[in-house]
Amino acid sequence: MKRGKEVKTIKFSWADAFRFGYDNIKRRFHRTRIVLAAVTLGIAFFSTLYFTDAFFKVYAQMEGGSLRVENYQYWLVFVSLIVSVVSITNSMLIAVYERYREIGTMKCLGALDQHILKLFLVESIILALVGGTLGFGVGLVASVISCSFIISFKVFLQAPISVFLTLLGEAVFLSVILSAAATLYPAYKAAKLNPVEALRHEI
Amino acid sequence: MKSDYIIETENLARYYEVGGEIIKALNGVDLKVRRGEYLSIVGPSGSGKTTLFNMIGGLDRPTRGRVVIDGVDVSQLDAYELAWLRCRKIGYIFQTFNLIETLTALENVALPTIFAGVPRAEGTKKAEIFLKTVGLDQRLNHKPSELSAGQQQRVAIARAMANDPSIILADEPTGNLDLHTGTEIINLIRDLNKTRGMTVIAATHDLKMIEVSDRVIWMRDGEIEKIETEEAALKE
């Protein structure tokens, strides 16, 4: 029998990666919630400050006055975001370490380095989307509570909807960028694992 | 024309450097495996069985010599082609099962079909059929932790078959099983070898596995000590 030239394909689509990533997050929630907490807290802090800034601006337009967010507060946000990134990297490194054998097994079954990279990146992006949105919500509530001591409640109702939408977009975007950046090294490390060594690994 | 041999190794060697000292895990192995053969590799630990496995399985690259699988020199393959080889040509069975803990039996078996690019519904269907073949059609949605050791190894066998590979590599498949379960697993592997014509290479200490082999290879210090047929091996 004559055989045509075989087309050699190996696949792991983004849809597969999302399905796997989502399942993994759900089934390993004890581990992933640490990453989720890191993302949420960082973004919550960020959102609180930017909401406060926005409310102050609306207040200034309505009533005049010179309430403003201090520069050092932006530095604090910056530092807290760095802390978030470091803790995400740390958690992801532990996650990779815990999943050595799983990674080795997947490579035995035909996974390419890029598939493993994709899997970890997608997981962190899903967490970032959820964490970014949660952080946005927490930040909104926190800023309303803290501002309500200083400015009247109607300011919050006067704030244009575009402020909220822009900030939601920024929060989620920032969260995705930071999480992806934080996961790059752990995911790369996982992808480069030698399957022989990964399979020999015992926790 | 296809060669009669599905696997050929020529002067295969693998050296490791550990603390400035060179360890010769494999030192010049010449081996020819026929299509559909059931081959057992026996030897003390450190004799190079696992290294030979990793070489044949495309998991590790030789220091010297070559491995030819189905007429293709494995050391010439790039990462993509190697992944394809592992995915489509070879099925692995491990001593420690290595199932993915978060996936159900069905998902574990369907996993290799995803990498092979089989549509999801079709892959799941195939996985169901294979799980039925190994007698686990009542356990499709159980996680590995909810299955006994023997059942886990059955899932692993179904997974190894998922892409209809021509070679099954089994590294001490009965090493973590009791005698009775081990025998069942051996019979199952032998059965697949007979009915599906899959070439089986199994590393083992288990006499029961030697009994069902076509040939037995004795390894020592990274070299083949002798190759015997099953009858001769059992006499010893």
Interface residues (C-beta under 8 A of the other chain):
Chain A: K8 T9 I10 K11 F12 D16 D23 N24 R27 R28 R101 E102 G104 T105 M106 K107 C108 L109 G110 A111 L112 D113 H115 N194 P195 V196 L199
Chain B: N54 G57 L59 D60 A79 Y80 E81 A83 W84 R86 C87 R88 Y92 F94 T96 N98 L99 I100 E101 T102 L103 L111 P112 I114 F115 A116 G117 R159 N163
